[in-house]
């Protein structure tokens, strides 16, 4: 995703940015799963929760290593980049750490109705687009379309995870787009988000041929979303749909290379 931003903004980023974002992501996602894991996954019937519990020692090792890597990168990336990233770090922490009381239970940001996907999409677009645009001193007309593209792409791909988590969210009392609208309407929402993402990409200045190449990738992603269901294997989400985020950079780079041939 950071690579996509670099391609669309026409810049080359220092490798330290990629290592920092990768390490911070690995640390954040693992610590969210392992924080007070005994309270909610030790006796869970969900496949991914059982897997996390059974492999928690290895995951803790990865968490420590990625945390150390992130700390080292703090001294390699520009300080003003860290200043802009800081709000995303606060949101990511409060996403899984209870900090306000509602009734007899402490709540996290992810417990706020309909906020979960919005926060995930915002943080990703903020880190991979907005923060980079600020340190590169890019004008609004250059980075806003890219921000729109990234935000709605993340939103579109993340919606199916509410389908996967429907049973767990229901048990936790978390209201999501799926629990309120149902599976099919949630998939329609995802499709609309793909369209908005494409509109942002269209106004980003991407050459028309490259745009159509990326559009095929979006169609592939949209079809994948419509095949999502609560009965799908965990790998359909953790490998196939999550893989769309990883493929985004190579696809964008390849699309631009086709234009230059």
N, C-alpha and C positions, 0 to 999 in steps of 0.2 A: 504493500500500500504506500509506503514511503517512496519506493521506487517509482510508482505511478505518478506521484506528485512531482518527483524530479523530472520525469519525462515530460509531463504536461507543462511544467514551468520552464523547461529548457535549461536545467542546471545539472551539475554533477555535485553530489553531496559527499562529504568526507565519510569514510567508512565508520568513523566513531559514532555518527548519528545512527547508522543501521544497527551497530552493536548495542548502543544504548537502548534504542526502542525495543529491540529483540529481547535483551536481558530484562528490562523493566517489565515487558509483557509477560515473559515466562515467570518472573517472580510474582507479579500481581495475580495472575490466574492461578498459580499453584497455592499461594498463601490464602486466597479466597476459599479454596477447596479444603485446605488443611486446618484453617483457623477454627478451633473448637470442633474439630471433626467428630470427636466422640459424642457430641451432643446431637448430631443429626444424621450421620451416615454409618455409624458402627453397626446398627441393626437394620439398615435400610434394605429394601427388597430390590431397589433399582440397580441395574447392571453396572452403570458407571460409578455409583456410590460404593458398591462392593469392591470394584476394581481399585478405586482410590484407597479404600481402607486396607486392602490386601497389599498394596504397593506403596503405602505411605512412607516407609523408610527411604525408598528410592526417590520418591517425590520430594521429601524433605531435603535430601542431598542436592537435588536439582534446584530447589528453592534457595538453599544457602549459596550454591555456586553462582546462580543468576543474580542473587543479591550482591555478592562480592563484585561480580562483573559490572553491575549497575553503578556501584559506588566508585569503582575505578574510572568509569566513563564520565562521572561527574567532573573529573579533572581534565577531561579531554574535549568535551563539547563546550561551546561558548556559554558564558555565565548567563547572558540575557536569554538564551534558549531555555535554560533551566527555570528562569523567572516565568516565562510564558507557559512552560509545562507544569509548573507547580499547581495551578488550579485543577488540572486533570488528575494529578496525584491525590489531591484532597478528595475529589469526587470518587476516585477509585477506592480509597480507604473507607470512606463513609458508605460506599456501596455494600460492603459486607460487615462493617463494624457497627453494632447497635449504638445509637447515640441520642435517640429521643424515645420517650415513653408514650405508649398509647394503650390506655386501659391498664391491664396487668402485665403487659409485655413490652420489652424494649424492641424498637424497630430500626431497620436499616433503610438506606435509600431505595434498595431494590424492593422493599416491601410497599412502597408508595404505589397506589394503583396506576397502571399504564406507564410508569416512569422507567421501567427497567430497560426496554429497548431504546428509548430516547437517550438515556444516559450513555449506554454503550456506544451508540452511533455518534453522539456528540463528542465523547472523549476521543474516539478514533479519528474523527475528522479534525478535531482540535489539534491533536498531536501531529498527525501526518500532513496536515495542510496549513492550518492557521499559524501554528508555531514556526513552521519552516518559512512561510511567507513573511513573517515579521522579521526574522533574522536576515532574510535575503532582501528585505525592503522592497517587496513586490507591491505594485499598486492594486487597489481593490478589484479593478476590472480583470486582473490577471488571476487572482486567487479565489475570488468568490464563486465563480462557476465550478472550480475544482472542489471547493468545499461542499457545494451543493451535490456534486457528483458523488463524493465520498460519503457524505452523511446519508444520503438516500440509498446508496448501494449497501452500506452497512445495515441500514434499517431493513431493507428488503431481504437480505440474507439471514438476518437475526430473527425475523418473525417466525420461521419454522421451528426455532428452538423453544418458542412458547408452546408450539404444538407438541414437541417432545416432552416438555416439562409440565404439560397440562395437569396430569394427575398429582404431581408433587406440589405444584402451585396451588391447586385446589385444597390439598391437605394443609398447606401452610396458610391458606386464606389470602393468598396474593392474587389480586385481580389483574388479568392481562387482556390483551386484545382477543386472544382465543377464548378465554373464559367468558368474556362479555359478548363477543360477536359470533363465536363459533369458528370452526376450522376453515370452512370455505370462504367466509367473509375475510378472515385473516389472510388467506392466500390471495384474495383479491387486493387487499391492502398492500401486500408484498409486491404484487404486479404493478400497482400504481406507483410504488416507490421506485421500482426499476425504471419506469417511464420518466419520472422526475430526475432520476440519476442520469439517464441518457440525455435529457434536456440540458442539464448542467454541463455534461461532457460536450454536447454540441456547441455550446457557447464558450467553451474553453479555448477555441481556436484550433482544435485538432483537425488535421486535414481530412477531407470528406472520405477518401478511401480508407484511411485508418479508422475513422468513425464507424464505417460500416463493418469493418473487421471486428471491432470491439462490440458492436451491436449483436453480432452472432454469439459472442461470449455471454452477453446479457440474456439472450434468448435461451441459451443453454442453462444459465442460472435460474431463469424463470421457470422453465420446465422442471428443473430439479426441485424447486420449491413446491410445485403442484403435486409432485410424487411423494412429498413428505406426509407422514402419518404417525400417530402415537405408537403404531405397531412396528415401525421400521427399526432395524437394528441400530444400536448406538453408533456404529461405524458410518452409517449413512449421514449422520449429523457431524460427528467428530472428525470424520475423514473426508467425506464427499462434499458436504455443504461448507464446512470450515475450509476445505481446500480451495474454494472459490476466492477466499481472501488471499491465499498464497499465490494462486494463479494470476491474480489481477496484474501484478507487476510485469511478469514475463509476457502476458498477452498485450499489455499496453506498449511495451518495448518492441515486441515483434510487429505490432500494427504500425508503429511509426517507422520501423525499418523497411516495411513493405512500401511505404510511401516514398522512401528515399532511393529505392532501387531503380 
